[in-house]
């Protein structure tokens, strides 16, 4: 019995929008505070109906080999059994209005 390759559903915030993406590789980056997401997976074009948000994601991530996503933007990561539909949706609530707390600059 061959072991299947895992697929991960990654949900993260980006500029007031919630991205739900599927990828084959996710790991902590050498860049401090980032996760690396590689090998994005999109649905095959076997359906007659085209999802505009999936098409927008395909165009936005066309040619992207690896994305570095800030850890504080990650909402959730799940290992899934089957591929779903990648999508972009508007973040609900006051997420777009939240401002980071000002941090003092470290003294040298």
QUITAVEN-V519449 format. One record per backbone hydrogen bond with DSSP energy under -1.0 kcal/mol. NH is the residue of the N-H (numbers start at 1). CO is the residue of the C=O. E is the energy in kcal/mol with one decimal. If there is no record, write none. Layout:
# QUITAVEN-V519449
NH_CO_E ; NH_CO_E
This chain:
# QUITAVEN-V519449
8_23_-3.2 ; 9_78_-3.2 ; 10_21_-2.9 ; 11_76_-3.0 ; 12_19_-2.1 ; 13_73_-2.4 ; 14_17_-2.7 ; 17_14_-1.2 ; 18_89_-3.6 ; 19_12_-3.2 ; 20_87_-2.8 ; 21_10_-2.8 ; 23_8_-2.4 ; 24_39_-1.4 ; 25_38_-1.7 ; 27_36_-2.0 ; 29_34_-2.2 ; 34_31_-1.6 ; 35_69_-2.7 ; 36_27_-3.5 ; 37_67_-2.6 ; 38_25_-2.7 ; 41_22_-3.0 ; 46_44_-1.7 ; 55_51_-2.1 ; 56_52_-2.1 ; 57_53_-2.0 ; 58_54_-2.5 ; 59_55_-2.3 ; 60_56_-2.4 ; 61_57_-2.5 ; 64_61_-1.8 ; 67_37_-2.6 ; 69_35_-2.8 ; 71_33_-2.9 ; 73_70_-1.8 ; 74_71_-1.0 ; 75_11_-3.2 ; 76_11_-1.7 ; 78_9_-2.4 ; 80_7_-2.9 ; 87_20_-1.9 ; 89_18_-2.2 ; 91_16_-2.1 ; 97_94_-1.1
